[in-house]
Amino acid sequence: MPSILDTLKKENNWLFPVLLLLITIATFAPCFSLGFVYWDDPGYIFENQSLAVFKDHWSWQGIWHIFTTDVGANYNPLPIVTFAIEKYFFAPNPLAAPFIYHFDNVLLHLGCTLCVYVLFLKLGVNKTGAFIGALLFGIHPMRVESVAWVTERKDVLYGFFYLLSLVYYVKFAEATSGKGKWFVYTLLFALLAYFSKVQAVSLPLSMISIDFYLKRKWYSPKVLAEKLPFFVFSLACGIANLYFLNRGKVLTPHNVVQYNLLDQIAVGSYSYFIYLLKFIYPYKMANTYPYLLKIRATYITLALSVILTVGGLLWAKRKEYDYLIFGWLFFFFNIVFLLQVIPAGIAFISDRFTYIAYVGLFFIVAKTYEYTVKRFADAKPAIYAGLTIYVIFFIILTTNQIKVWQNTVTLWSHAIKVQPDNYFNYVSLGDFTMKAALGEYDTTGIKMKPDELAKTTVKNLIIASDIDSFNQRPVKSISFGIFEGLGTAYGYLKIYDKAIENLSRAIAVEPNEKEGYLNRALTYYNTKNYDLALADYRQCIKFNPKNDGAYYRCALCEGHTGLYRAAISDMTVAIQLDTAEGNYYFTRAKLYKLLSVTDSARMDAMKAKELGLNIDSSWLQ
C-alpha cells in the first residue's frame, strides 16, 4: 500500500499515527474478553454450514461455495472467507476461541482509523486536525456495534477496503502521470469492499463528493466516465443483495407497521436527524431500534431537514466553506440508502450504519478545528481542553457500551433497560434463555441454572405479551412466537396446564405452524393424555408426511393405549423413512413381543443391535 506509507513518510511525524492507534486500541481492548452473542453470530459463524469443512482442512471448493451463497439473506462473501481462515488456522471450535474473532475485528478497526487519518491528510487537513478527526472516528461510541459484534466483520472489512479505495482515488485524481496504476489500486480495493458489504454501493458517490472538494469538474463527461466501472459494480452489488433480501422476505419491517410513501419519507428524515444527534451525543444506544408507531412528530423533522439542509448548504456555498458541503455530501451519500425509506428488517436505524457515513462529519470537525485555531489563536488552550474532555467522555461511553456485548444476556438486558416498551427485546432474551435451558445454546459466562433460565423466559415473554399482544396489534408471527415460547418454558418447568394453555393460544393464532402442535403433543404425552398427543402428532404428519419422528411418537402413544398393531404400522413407516435409527427397530421389537410375534421381535432386536444399540441377549434368542 504505497500511497498510505508515502503519505506517512511525507509528514515525517509518526507521533500522531502511533498515538492514534494506541488510544484506539486501549479504548477497544475490552473487546478481547467478549464472547459471541446469539444474534446472527450462530448463523454467520459456528452454525454456518459453509464453514463446516474448514474445521478439518482447507477447501477451495468451500471458498467457491461461500462466494455463491448468501447468509441470512445477505450476500457478503469476503467476511465469511475471513471466518473460514480463522476457523482453519486458529479456531476449529469457534465457541472455544472467540478471542481471535474479536482481535481481528479490532485490528481491522485500527486499519480503518489509520486510513481515515491518511485520507484527511491527502484532502489537505493539517496533521493535528487529521489526528483529531481520525481519533474521534476511532473512539466514537457508535463504533462499538461494528467492532464488538463479530458478525459485523462486514462493517470493519468493507470500511477498510472502502477507505483504501478512496485514499487511492485521491492519489489518482491528483496525479499528473502514472494515473493508471492508482486507478487499478482504487478499483481493486473497491471490488473487495463490494464483496464485503452492500453499503459499498455508495462508493462512486463518495468519489464525486471528493471531486467537488478537490475542485475537479465532477459534472464533466470525462470525470464522470472515470466512475463508470464503479457505478456498474454498485448496480450489480445492489441488485444481487436486493434479490437475496427479497428471497429471504426481509424487505418488510417485520410485519409490525405499514407506512404509506409519505410516512416512509418522514421516518427517513427522522432517522437522518437521529444519526446527526447521535454523532454529537450518542444517547440510549441499543442493538435494535423498533419502527415508530406514532409518526406525527417525524413530519416536523421532514420539514426541518429540508429547511435546515438546504439553508445550511446555501450558506456554506455563499461563504465558500466547501469543506462543510463536502463533509455533508459524504455523510448523506453514505447514509441515504440506510434511512429505511424502503423498510427492511426490524429496526429503523442501526448504530453500525454510521461506520463510514460519519467520516464526512469527522472531516467537518477536523477542518473546523483548523479554521478555529487560526482565527482564535488565543483560544487554543480552551479548545484543547474542550477536545480532551470530549475525547475522555467518548472513551468512557465506548468502554461502557462494549460491556453490553459481553454475552447474549447482557446484550438484551441492556436493550430492555434502554427500550422497556420494545416487545422484541423481551422476546429475544426469552428465546435465548429457553434454548440455553434446553442445552441448545452455549452458556459460557452466564451464571444461571437451567430452571432459572426457563423462569427468565417466562418472565420476559409475559411482559412481551402485555406490550404487544395479539389483540392490541394483530401480528400473527409475533404472537405465535410469544405463546409458543411460553408454552415451551412452562412445559420445561413442568407447569403443564399453563404450557397447554399457551400452546393452544399459539395454535389458534397460527394453525399452520407445526411447532405449536409438536410442542403441545409432547406436553400431552408427558401428562399421559395419549389420545390428545396422538391427534397433534397426526397433525404434524400432515405438515410433513416424511417426519419419521412424528410417526415414532404416534406409535408410542398407540402403544400406551394398547393399539399395538396400529403402533407397529406407524413404526414401520418411521423405519422406512429412516432405516439407520436403531431405536425404531427396538421399539417395534417391543410391540411385536407384546403381540407374541417372537420371530419378528427377535429380528428387529438383532437389527437394533447391528445399528449400535446395547440389546440384552434374551431378545436375541
TIKE-331946 format. One record per residue (C-alpha): residue number from 1; residue in one letter; z, x, y. Coordinates in pm, whole numbers, plus 50000, padded with zeros to 5 digits. Layout:
<pts>
{pt NUM,A,{Z,X,Y}}
...
</pts>
This chain:
<pts>
{pt 1,M,{50000,50000,50000}}
{pt 2,P,{49877,50247,50260}}
{pt 3,S,{49899,50015,50561}}
{pt 4,I,{50272,49949,50507}}
{pt 5,L,{50359,50317,50469}}
{pt 6,D,{50127,50422,50750}}
{pt 7,T,{50295,50179,50987}}
{pt 8,L,{50644,50300,50898}}
{pt 9,K,{50542,50667,50928}}
{pt 10,K,{50376,50599,51264}}
{pt 11,E,{50700,50461,51402}}
{pt 12,N,{50875,50780,51285}}
{pt 13,N,{51203,50592,51268}}
{pt 14,W,{51340,50494,50930}}
{pt 15,L,{51675,50376,51062}}
{pt 16,F,{51567,50017,51127}}
{pt 17,P,{51390,49954,50793}}
{pt 18,V,{51673,50118,50596}}
{pt 19,L,{51939,49924,50789}}
{pt 20,L,{51735,49606,50747}}
{pt 21,L,{51723,49643,50369}}
{pt 22,L,{52089,49742,50339}}
{pt 23,I,{52216,49440,50535}}
{pt 24,T,{51987,49203,50346}}
{pt 25,I,{52081,49332,50000}}
{pt 26,A,{52450,49327,50093}}
{pt 27,T,{52415,48964,50201}}
{pt 28,F,{52241,48860,49880}}
{pt 29,A,{52442,49081,49640}}
{pt 30,P,{52644,48778,49518}}
{pt 31,C,{52322,48657,49355}}
{pt 32,F,{52362,48924,49088}}
{pt 33,S,{52654,48736,48932}}
{pt 34,L,{52485,48396,48924}}
{pt 35,G,{52378,48219,48608}}
{pt 36,F,{52094,47974,48554}}
{pt 37,V,{52107,47614,48671}}
{pt 38,Y,{51984,47321,48465}}
{pt 39,W,{51746,47210,48734}}
{pt 40,D,{51397,47332,48645}}
{pt 41,D,{51529,47667,48513}}
{pt 42,P,{51513,47545,48149}}
{pt 43,G,{51153,47427,48178}}
{pt 44,Y,{51038,47741,48354}}
{pt 45,I,{51229,48000,48153}}
{pt 46,F,{51436,47952,47839}}
{pt 47,E,{51270,47629,47716}}
{pt 48,N,{50921,47728,47827}}
{pt 49,Q,{50708,47739,47511}}
{pt 50,S,{50455,47964,47685}}
{pt 51,L,{50724,48235,47690}}
{pt 52,A,{50846,48196,47330}}
{pt 53,V,{50609,48459,47190}}
{pt 54,F,{50736,48728,47427}}
{pt 55,K,{51075,48733,47258}}
{pt 56,D,{50931,48940,46974}}
{pt 57,H,{50614,49106,47101}}
{pt 58,W,{50371,49132,47388}}
{pt 59,S,{50082,48886,47368}}
{pt 60,W,{49770,48887,47583}}
{pt 61,Q,{49684,48553,47426}}
{pt 62,G,{50019,48433,47557}}
{pt 63,I,{49924,48555,47906}}
{pt 64,W,{49597,48365,47881}}
{pt 65,H,{49791,48053,47778}}
{pt 66,I,{50013,48090,48086}}
{pt 67,F,{49706,48102,48311}}
{pt 68,T,{49555,47792,48153}}
{pt 69,T,{49859,47559,48155}}
{pt 70,D,{50093,47407,48411}}
{pt 71,V,{50472,47393,48410}}
{pt 72,G,{50639,47079,48536}}
{pt 73,A,{50312,46953,48689}}
{pt 74,N,{50280,47275,48893}}
{pt 75,Y,{50019,47546,48849}}
{pt 76,N,{50176,47880,48938}}
{pt 77,P,{50098,48120,48652}}
{pt 78,L,{50194,48451,48814}}
{pt 79,P,{50568,48376,48839}}
{pt 80,I,{50560,48274,48471}}
{pt 81,V,{50398,48609,48391}}
{pt 82,T,{50689,48786,48562}}
{pt 83,F,{50928,48583,48345}}
{pt 84,A,{50729,48695,48040}}
{pt 85,I,{50766,49059,48144}}
{pt 86,E,{51141,49015,48193}}
{pt 87,K,{51178,48841,47859}}
{pt 88,Y,{50980,49104,47669}}
{pt 89,F,{51135,49415,47824}}
{pt 90,F,{51486,49308,47927}}
{pt 91,A,{51599,48964,47812}}
{pt 92,P,{51476,48826,47477}}
{pt 93,N,{51754,48570,47521}}
{pt 94,P,{51742,48484,47893}}
{pt 95,L,{52069,48286,47883}}
{pt 96,A,{52250,48604,47783}}
{pt 97,A,{52094,48812,48062}}
{pt 98,P,{52044,48617,48386}}
{pt 99,F,{52110,48934,48592}}
{pt 100,I,{51756,49072,48560}}
{pt 101,Y,{51603,48747,48685}}
{pt 102,H,{51829,48737,48989}}
{pt 103,F,{51783,49109,49052}}
{pt 104,D,{51405,49068,49065}}
{pt 105,N,{51431,48767,49298}}
{pt 106,V,{51645,48969,49539}}
{pt 107,L,{51411,49268,49506}}
{pt 108,L,{51110,49055,49597}}
{pt 109,H,{51301,48906,49892}}
{pt 110,L,{51371,49258,50015}}
{pt 111,G,{50998,49327,49989}}
{pt 112,C,{50921,49016,50193}}
{pt 113,T,{51177,49116,50456}}
{pt 114,L,{51020,49460,50491}}
{pt 115,C,{50674,49302,50514}}
{pt 116,V,{50793,49078,50800}}
{pt 117,Y,{50918,49389,50983}}
{pt 118,V,{50585,49568,50936}}
{pt 119,L,{50383,49258,51030}}
{pt 120,F,{50577,49220,51355}}
{pt 121,L,{50522,49588,51437}}
{pt 122,K,{50149,49553,51376}}
{pt 123,L,{50144,49248,51603}}
{pt 124,G,{50285,49456,51886}}
{pt 125,V,{50656,49377,51870}}
{pt 126,N,{50873,49679,51953}}
{pt 127,K,{51096,49832,51686}}
{pt 128,T,{51416,49663,51797}}
{pt 129,G,{51251,49322,51831}}
{pt 130,A,{51082,49358,51490}}
{pt 131,F,{51416,49457,51338}}
{pt 132,I,{51592,49153,51486}}
{pt 133,G,{51320,48911,51376}}
{pt 134,A,{51297,49057,51024}}
{pt 135,L,{51676,49071,50986}}
{pt 136,L,{51708,48703,51073}}
{pt 137,F,{51435,48631,50818}}
{pt 138,G,{51622,48835,50556}}
{pt 139,I,{51968,48681,50600}}
{pt 140,H,{51891,48326,50715}}
{pt 141,P,{52087,48070,50509}}
{pt 142,M,{51771,47867,50447}}
{pt 143,R,{51650,48162,50234}}
{pt 144,V,{51922,48103,49972}}
{pt 145,E,{51741,47838,49769}}
{pt 146,S,{51431,48058,49739}}
{pt 147,V,{51629,48364,49628}}
{pt 148,A,{51931,48233,49434}}
{pt 149,W,{51734,47980,49230}}
{pt 150,V,{51547,48170,48958}}
{pt 151,T,{51281,47900,48931}}
{pt 152,E,{51186,47975,49291}}
{pt 153,R,{51049,48311,49188}}
{pt 154,K,{50744,48122,49309}}
{pt 155,D,{50862,48148,49670}}
{pt 156,V,{50955,48513,49687}}
{pt 157,L,{50649,48619,49485}}
{pt 158,Y,{50395,48418,49681}}
{pt 159,G,{50575,48515,50002}}
{pt 160,F,{50546,48884,49918}}
{pt 161,F,{50173,48870,49849}}
{pt 162,Y,{50110,48629,50138}}
{pt 163,L,{50275,48862,50388}}
{pt 164,L,{50100,49167,50243}}
{pt 165,S,{49769,48987,50281}}
{pt 166,L,{49845,48920,50648}}
{pt 167,V,{49952,49280,50710}}
{pt 168,Y,{49617,49399,50577}}
{pt 169,Y,{49435,49126,50764}}
{pt 170,V,{49575,49258,51094}}
{pt 171,K,{49459,49605,50990}}
{pt 172,F,{49115,49462,50909}}
{pt 173,A,{49094,49270,51237}}
{pt 174,E,{49183,49575,51447}}
{pt 175,A,{48981,49836,51253}}
{pt 176,T,{48670,49977,51418}}
{pt 177,S,{48547,50138,51095}}
{pt 178,G,{48609,50106,50725}}
{pt 179,K,{48681,49734,50762}}
{pt 180,G,{48554,49660,50411}}
{pt 181,K,{48845,49842,50247}}
{pt 182,W,{49102,49644,50444}}
{pt 183,F,{48921,49319,50369}}
{pt 184,V,{48937,49394,49995}}
{pt 185,Y,{49313,49454,50020}}
{pt 186,T,{49351,49130,50215}}
{pt 187,L,{49155,48933,49957}}
{pt 188,L,{49332,49092,49659}}
{pt 189,F,{49681,49006,49783}}
{pt 190,A,{49562,48660,49886}}
{pt 191,L,{49447,48590,49529}}
{pt 192,L,{49785,48700,49395}}
{pt 193,A,{49954,48465,49644}}
{pt 194,Y,{49732,48173,49535}}
{pt 195,F,{49827,48231,49170}}
{pt 196,S,{50195,48239,49270}}
{pt 197,K,{50235,47912,49458}}
{pt 198,V,{50017,47640,49606}}
{pt 199,Q,{50173,47687,49951}}
{pt 200,A,{49944,47988,49990}}
{pt 201,V,{49664,47743,50082}}
{pt 202,S,{49772,47780,50445}}
{pt 203,L,{49669,48148,50449}}
{pt 204,P,{49333,48113,50631}}
{pt 205,L,{49502,47900,50899}}
{pt 206,S,{49764,48172,50947}}
{pt 207,M,{49480,48420,50986}}
{pt 208,I,{49326,48204,51257}}
{pt 209,S,{49658,48198,51442}}
{pt 210,I,{49664,48579,51424}}
{pt 211,D,{49306,48590,51559}}
{pt 212,F,{49424,48381,51853}}
{pt 213,Y,{49716,48614,51922}}
{pt 214,L,{49500,48927,51893}}
{pt 215,K,{49258,48764,52141}}
{pt 216,R,{48973,48761,51893}}
{pt 217,K,{48718,48482,51932}}
{pt 218,W,{48870,48287,51644}}
{pt 219,Y,{48628,47998,51701}}
{pt 220,S,{48313,48212,51677}}
{pt 221,P,{48098,48164,51364}}
{pt 222,K,{48129,48534,51278}}
{pt 223,V,{48509,48539,51287}}
{pt 224,L,{48537,48205,51107}}
{pt 225,A,{48295,48328,50841}}
{pt 226,E,{48544,48602,50754}}
{pt 227,K,{48778,48327,50637}}
{pt 228,L,{48520,48153,50416}}
{pt 229,P,{48639,48310,50086}}
{pt 230,F,{48998,48222,50174}}
{pt 231,F,{48911,47861,50258}}
{pt 232,V,{48723,47834,49926}}
{pt 233,F,{49020,47970,49732}}
{pt 234,S,{49260,47747,49925}}
{pt 235,L,{49050,47442,49846}}
{pt 236,A,{49027,47531,49478}}
{pt 237,C,{49402,47601,49458}}
{pt 238,G,{49483,47276,49637}}
{pt 239,I,{49257,47065,49416}}
{pt 240,A,{49394,47225,49098}}
{pt 241,N,{49753,47158,49199}}
{pt 242,L,{49681,46802,49311}}
{pt 243,Y,{49527,46742,48970}}
{pt 244,F,{49839,46866,48790}}
{pt 245,L,{50072,46679,49026}}
{pt 246,N,{49880,46357,48974}}
{pt 247,R,{49869,46409,48598}}
{pt 248,G,{50244,46466,48598}}
{pt 249,K,{50296,46149,48807}}
{pt 250,V,{50472,46349,49080}}
{pt 251,L,{50273,46211,49374}}
{pt 252,T,{50530,45936,49433}}
{pt 253,P,{50875,45953,49592}}
{pt 254,H,{51048,45889,49256}}
{pt 255,N,{50953,45520,49298}}
{pt 256,V,{51253,45480,49529}}
{pt 257,V,{51085,45394,49859}}
{pt 258,Q,{50744,45279,49964}}
{pt 259,Y,{50618,45366,50313}}
{pt 260,N,{50309,45250,50494}}
{pt 261,L,{50089,45512,50659}}
{pt 262,L,{50263,45497,50998}}
{pt 263,D,{50602,45520,50827}}
{pt 264,Q,{50488,45829,50639}}
{pt 265,I,{50373,45996,50961}}
{pt 266,A,{50705,45908,51127}}
{pt 267,V,{50902,46051,50833}}
{pt 268,G,{50685,46364,50853}}
{pt 269,S,{50774,46406,51221}}
{pt 270,Y,{51141,46362,51132}}
{pt 271,S,{51109,46637,50869}}
{pt 272,Y,{50947,46857,51133}}
{pt 273,F,{51246,46810,51365}}
{pt 274,I,{51498,46872,51086}}
{pt 275,Y,{51328,47202,50998}}
{pt 276,L,{51346,47311,51362}}
{pt 277,L,{51714,47217,51386}}
{pt 278,K,{51799,47395,51063}}
{pt 279,F,{51628,47708,51191}}
{pt 280,I,{51887,47724,51469}}
{pt 281,Y,{52182,47588,51274}}
{pt 282,P,{52133,47528,50900}}
{pt 283,Y,{52377,47242,50857}}
{pt 284,K,{52452,47043,50540}}
{pt 285,M,{52229,47247,50312}}
{pt 286,A,{52165,47095,49972}}
{pt 287,N,{51915,47131,49690}}
{pt 288,T,{51779,46778,49744}}
{pt 289,Y,{51739,46556,50048}}
{pt 290,P,{51668,46194,49948}}
{pt 291,Y,{51396,45990,50114}}
{pt 292,L,{51513,45779,50404}}
{pt 293,L,{51572,45409,50350}}
{pt 294,K,{51617,45327,50720}}
{pt 295,I,{51338,45494,50911}}
{pt 296,R,{51354,45329,51252}}
{pt 297,A,{51500,45647,51406}}
{pt 298,T,{51207,45851,51276}}
{pt 299,Y,{50976,45674,51520}}
{pt 300,I,{51179,45830,51800}}
{pt 301,T,{51116,46175,51655}}
{pt 302,L,{50747,46086,51620}}
{pt 303,A,{50723,46018,51992}}
{pt 304,L,{50935,46321,52080}}
{pt 305,S,{50736,46553,51853}}
{pt 306,V,{50411,46458,52025}}
{pt 307,I,{50552,46480,52378}}
{pt 308,L,{50755,46798,52336}}
{pt 309,T,{50499,46984,52126}}
{pt 310,V,{50201,46906,52349}}
{pt 311,G,{50406,46959,52663}}
{pt 312,G,{50550,47285,52535}}
{pt 313,L,{50212,47423,52432}}
{pt 314,L,{50055,47332,52766}}
{pt 315,W,{50343,47501,52949}}
{pt 316,A,{50316,47814,52733}}
{pt 317,K,{49939,47822,52793}}
{pt 318,R,{49984,47793,53167}}
{pt 319,K,{50246,48070,53165}}
{pt 320,E,{50023,48276,52931}}
{pt 321,Y,{50302,48301,52676}}
{pt 322,D,{50062,48345,52388}}
{pt 323,Y,{50342,48460,52161}}
{pt 324,L,{50501,48113,52185}}
{pt 325,I,{50174,47945,52094}}
{pt 326,F,{50112,48186,51806}}
{pt 327,G,{50465,48151,51669}}
{pt 328,W,{50447,47773,51680}}
{pt 329,L,{50097,47766,51524}}
{pt 330,F,{50212,47990,51240}}
{pt 331,F,{50514,47766,51179}}
{pt 332,F,{50308,47446,51200}}
{pt 333,F,{50026,47566,50973}}
{pt 334,N,{50278,47665,50706}}
{pt 335,I,{50491,47352,50723}}
{pt 336,V,{50238,47077,50792}}
{pt 337,F,{50134,47039,50426}}
{pt 338,L,{50501,47008,50327}}
{pt 339,L,{50610,46733,50565}}
{pt 340,Q,{50572,46478,50284}}
{pt 341,V,{50331,46259,50478}}
{pt 342,I,{50193,46215,50127}}
{pt 343,P,{50522,46170,49936}}
{pt 344,A,{50570,46384,49628}}
{pt 345,G,{50882,46435,49422}}
{pt 346,I,{51234,46319,49503}}
{pt 347,A,{51304,46484,49841}}
{pt 348,F,{51150,46455,50187}}
{pt 349,I,{51250,46810,50288}}
{pt 350,S,{51348,47126,50099}}
{pt 351,D,{51507,47447,50223}}
{pt 352,R,{51255,47655,50026}}
{pt 353,F,{50961,47505,50213}}
{pt 354,T,{51056,47712,50518}}
{pt 355,Y,{51033,48051,50346}}
{pt 356,I,{50707,48157,50513}}
{pt 357,A,{50688,47891,50786}}
{pt 358,Y,{50996,48028,50965}}
{pt 359,V,{50821,48366,51007}}
{pt 360,G,{50644,48215,51308}}
{pt 361,L,{50976,48114,51465}}
{pt 362,F,{51131,48454,51391}}
{pt 363,F,{50835,48608,51573}}
{pt 364,I,{50917,48395,51877}}
{pt 365,V,{51278,48519,51860}}
{pt 366,A,{51160,48883,51839}}
{pt 367,K,{50924,48853,52136}}
{pt 368,T,{51178,48652,52336}}
{pt 369,Y,{51425,48935,52284}}
{pt 370,E,{51168,49181,52421}}
{pt 371,Y,{51100,48965,52723}}
{pt 372,T,{51468,48900,52794}}
{pt 373,V,{51587,49262,52781}}
{pt 374,K,{51301,49370,53006}}
{pt 375,R,{51371,49105,53264}}
{pt 376,F,{51750,49113,53242}}
{pt 377,A,{51824,49478,53160}}
{pt 378,D,{52183,49449,53282}}
{pt 379,A,{52250,49174,53029}}
{pt 380,K,{52178,49394,52726}}
{pt 381,P,{52544,49423,52617}}
{pt 382,A,{52584,49044,52628}}
{pt 383,I,{52256,48993,52440}}
{pt 384,Y,{52354,49240,52167}}
{pt 385,A,{52699,49083,52139}}
{pt 386,G,{52550,48736,52106}}
{pt 387,L,{52298,48852,51844}}
{pt 388,T,{52571,49030,51648}}
{pt 389,I,{52787,48716,51639}}
{pt 390,Y,{52485,48509,51535}}
{pt 391,V,{52397,48752,51256}}
{pt 392,I,{52756,48758,51127}}
{pt 393,F,{52762,48377,51138}}
{pt 394,F,{52442,48362,50933}}
{pt 395,I,{52572,48616,50680}}
{pt 396,I,{52886,48407,50626}}
{pt 397,L,{52683,48087,50583}}
{pt 398,T,{52443,48259,50344}}
{pt 399,T,{52709,48415,50121}}
{pt 400,N,{52892,48081,50104}}
{pt 401,Q,{52570,47900,50016}}
{pt 402,I,{52494,48149,49738}}
{pt 403,K,{52822,48048,49568}}
{pt 404,V,{52686,47695,49543}}
{pt 405,W,{52425,47824,49294}}
{pt 406,Q,{52683,47977,49057}}
{pt 407,N,{52612,47716,48789}}
{pt 408,T,{52493,47359,48747}}
{pt 409,V,{52833,47201,48811}}
{pt 410,T,{52888,47390,49137}}
{pt 411,L,{52533,47305,49248}}
{pt 412,W,{52557,46929,49203}}
{pt 413,S,{52922,46912,49309}}
{pt 414,H,{52823,47067,49640}}
{pt 415,A,{52531,46826,49673}}
{pt 416,I,{52772,46535,49622}}
{pt 417,K,{53005,46678,49886}}
{pt 418,V,{52723,46708,50138}}
{pt 419,Q,{52549,46382,50045}}
{pt 420,P,{52809,46145,49899}}
{pt 421,D,{52569,45849,49926}}
{pt 422,N,{52286,46002,49722}}
{pt 423,Y,{52278,45850,49373}}
{pt 424,F,{52054,46130,49242}}
{pt 425,N,{52327,46393,49276}}
{pt 426,Y,{52569,46191,49062}}
{pt 427,V,{52302,46117,48802}}
{pt 428,S,{52204,46485,48781}}
{pt 429,L,{52563,46604,48742}}
{pt 430,G,{52634,46330,48487}}
{pt 431,D,{52324,46414,48287}}
{pt 432,F,{52417,46781,48273}}
{pt 433,T,{52781,46728,48174}}
{pt 434,M,{52682,46486,47898}}
{pt 435,K,{52427,46723,47746}}
{pt 436,A,{52676,47007,47782}}
{pt 437,A,{52935,46799,47595}}
{pt 438,L,{52681,46742,47317}}
{pt 439,G,{52617,47117,47297}}
{pt 440,E,{52259,47089,47419}}
{pt 441,Y,{52324,47295,47734}}
{pt 442,D,{52491,47630,47786}}
{pt 443,T,{52836,47602,47949}}
{pt 444,T,{52900,47966,48039}}
{pt 445,G,{53134,47981,48337}}
{pt 446,I,{53221,47611,48316}}
{pt 447,K,{53587,47562,48226}}
{pt 448,M,{53576,47211,48085}}
{pt 449,K,{53621,47092,47728}}
{pt 450,P,{53362,46856,47572}}
{pt 451,D,{53577,46544,47627}}
{pt 452,E,{53632,46643,47991}}
{pt 453,L,{53259,46687,48035}}
{pt 454,A,{53192,46341,47890}}
{pt 455,K,{53457,46186,48115}}
{pt 456,T,{53293,46359,48413}}
{pt 457,T,{52967,46195,48309}}
{pt 458,V,{53127,45851,48307}}
{pt 459,K,{53290,45906,48646}}
{pt 460,N,{52968,46018,48815}}
{pt 461,L,{52738,45760,48659}}
{pt 462,I,{52971,45476,48757}}
{pt 463,I,{52950,45599,49117}}
{pt 464,A,{52573,45630,49087}}
{pt 465,S,{52553,45273,48958}}
{pt 466,D,{52761,45147,49251}}
{pt 467,I,{52542,45330,49504}}
{pt 468,D,{52206,45247,49356}}
{pt 469,S,{52245,44951,49124}}
{pt 470,F,{51960,44757,48973}}
{pt 471,N,{52049,44453,49182}}
{pt 472,Q,{52051,44646,49509}}
{pt 473,R,{51724,44825,49457}}
{pt 474,P,{51505,44733,49160}}
{pt 475,V,{51405,45079,49042}}
{pt 476,K,{51397,45040,48668}}
{pt 477,S,{51375,45406,48571}}
{pt 478,I,{51684,45489,48776}}
{pt 479,S,{51892,45203,48646}}
{pt 480,F,{51789,45268,48287}}
{pt 481,G,{51893,45632,48315}}
{pt 482,I,{52232,45539,48459}}
{pt 483,F,{52313,45276,48198}}
{pt 484,E,{52175,45479,47908}}
{pt 485,G,{52377,45782,48022}}
{pt 486,L,{52694,45574,48050}}
{pt 487,G,{52635,45430,47703}}
{pt 488,T,{52590,45777,47554}}
{pt 489,A,{52904,45909,47725}}
{pt 490,Y,{53118,45612,47618}}
{pt 491,G,{52985,45649,47265}}
{pt 492,Y,{53081,46017,47262}}
{pt 493,L,{53431,45921,47378}}
{pt 494,K,{53440,45652,47103}}
{pt 495,I,{53480,45372,47357}}
{pt 496,Y,{53225,45175,47162}}
{pt 497,D,{53248,44838,47336}}
{pt 498,K,{53163,45000,47670}}
{pt 499,A,{52890,45202,47503}}
{pt 500,I,{52720,44893,47360}}
{pt 501,E,{52761,44704,47687}}
{pt 502,N,{52587,44975,47891}}
{pt 503,L,{52316,45047,47635}}
{pt 504,S,{52237,44676,47620}}
{pt 505,R,{52206,44675,48000}}
{pt 506,A,{51973,44974,47977}}
{pt 507,I,{51753,44792,47724}}
{pt 508,A,{51750,44479,47940}}
{pt 509,V,{51620,44688,48232}}
{pt 510,E,{51362,44884,48029}}
{pt 511,P,{51292,44708,47697}}
{pt 512,N,{51009,44954,47623}}
{pt 513,E,{51226,45268,47632}}
{pt 514,K,{51307,45379,47277}}
{pt 515,E,{51608,45593,47377}}
{pt 516,G,{51809,45281,47457}}
{pt 517,Y,{51754,45133,47112}}
{pt 518,L,{51812,45467,46939}}
{pt 519,N,{52148,45526,47104}}
{pt 520,R,{52260,45165,47060}}
{pt 521,A,{52163,45180,46694}}
{pt 522,L,{52376,45492,46650}}
{pt 523,T,{52669,45316,46820}}
{pt 524,Y,{52631,45010,46599}}
{pt 525,Y,{52617,45239,46295}}
{pt 526,N,{52936,45419,46399}}
{pt 527,T,{53111,45082,46433}}
{pt 528,K,{52978,44973,46091}}
{pt 529,N,{52760,44697,46239}}
{pt 530,Y,{52485,44796,45998}}
{pt 531,D,{52267,44485,46040}}
{pt 532,L,{52251,44530,46418}}
{pt 533,A,{52191,44903,46379}}
{pt 534,L,{51908,44830,46134}}
{pt 535,A,{51741,44594,46384}}
{pt 536,D,{51748,44862,46655}}
{pt 537,Y,{51613,45130,46422}}
{pt 538,R,{51329,44893,46327}}
{pt 539,Q,{51252,44862,46696}}
{pt 540,C,{51238,45242,46723}}
{pt 541,I,{50985,45246,46439}}
{pt 542,K,{50767,45001,46634}}
{pt 543,F,{50757,45251,46920}}
{pt 544,N,{50677,45538,46684}}
{pt 545,P,{50571,45450,46327}}
{pt 546,K,{50586,45819,46235}}
{pt 547,N,{50953,45857,46323}}
{pt 548,D,{51088,45981,45989}}
{pt 549,G,{51443,45993,46126}}
{pt 550,A,{51436,45621,46206}}
{pt 551,Y,{51327,45537,45850}}
{pt 552,Y,{51608,45759,45720}}
{pt 553,R,{51861,45576,45938}}
{pt 554,C,{51725,45239,45824}}
{pt 555,A,{51781,45349,45464}}
{pt 556,L,{52140,45445,45541}}
{pt 557,C,{52206,45103,45695}}
{pt 558,E,{52048,44927,45398}}
{pt 559,G,{52245,45144,45159}}
{pt 560,H,{52572,45041,45324}}
{pt 561,T,{52482,44672,45286}}
{pt 562,G,{52375,44700,44921}}
{pt 563,L,{51999,44674,44986}}
{pt 564,Y,{51928,44973,44763}}
{pt 565,R,{51565,44900,44681}}
{pt 566,A,{51478,44845,45048}}
{pt 567,A,{51663,45169,45128}}
{pt 568,I,{51458,45357,44864}}
{pt 569,S,{51140,45217,45016}}
{pt 570,D,{51238,45343,45364}}
{pt 571,M,{51346,45682,45224}}
{pt 572,T,{51009,45714,45053}}
{pt 573,V,{50832,45664,45386}}
{pt 574,A,{51062,45920,45551}}
{pt 575,I,{50977,46172,45277}}
{pt 576,Q,{50605,46107,45317}}
{pt 577,L,{50641,46182,45689}}
{pt 578,D,{50849,46499,45633}}
{pt 579,T,{50820,46649,45285}}
{pt 580,A,{51032,46953,45375}}
{pt 581,E,{51358,46771,45454}}
{pt 582,G,{51585,46825,45153}}
{pt 583,N,{51845,46576,45274}}
{pt 584,Y,{51588,46295,45246}}
{pt 585,Y,{51535,46367,44875}}
{pt 586,F,{51906,46388,44802}}
{pt 587,T,{51973,46060,44987}}
{pt 588,R,{51706,45890,44776}}
{pt 589,A,{51860,46051,44466}}
{pt 590,K,{52192,45884,44550}}
{pt 591,L,{52018,45549,44591}}
{pt 592,Y,{51837,45587,44257}}
{pt 593,K,{52169,45670,44092}}
{pt 594,L,{52326,45353,44232}}
{pt 595,L,{52047,45164,44059}}
{pt 596,S,{52093,45374,43741}}
{pt 597,V,{51741,45518,43768}}
{pt 598,T,{51867,45855,43645}}
{pt 599,D,{51537,46033,43590}}
{pt 600,S,{51419,45969,43945}}
{pt 601,A,{51765,46062,44077}}
{pt 602,R,{51754,46394,43887}}
{pt 603,M,{51400,46477,44006}}
{pt 604,D,{51493,46413,44370}}
{pt 605,A,{51811,46619,44335}}
{pt 606,M,{51608,46907,44190}}
{pt 607,K,{51364,46884,44482}}
{pt 608,A,{51654,46886,44729}}
{pt 609,K,{51792,47199,44565}}
{pt 610,E,{51449,47359,44576}}
{pt 611,L,{51442,47293,44952}}
{pt 612,G,{51773,47474,45001}}
{pt 613,L,{52046,47214,44962}}
{pt 614,N,{52359,47304,44768}}
{pt 615,I,{52347,47048,44486}}
{pt 616,D,{52621,47009,44224}}
{pt 617,S,{52496,47090,43874}}
{pt 618,S,{52593,46742,43749}}
{pt 619,W,{52299,46599,43942}}
{pt 620,L,{52053,46820,43758}}
{pt 621,Q,{52148,46720,43403}}
</pts>
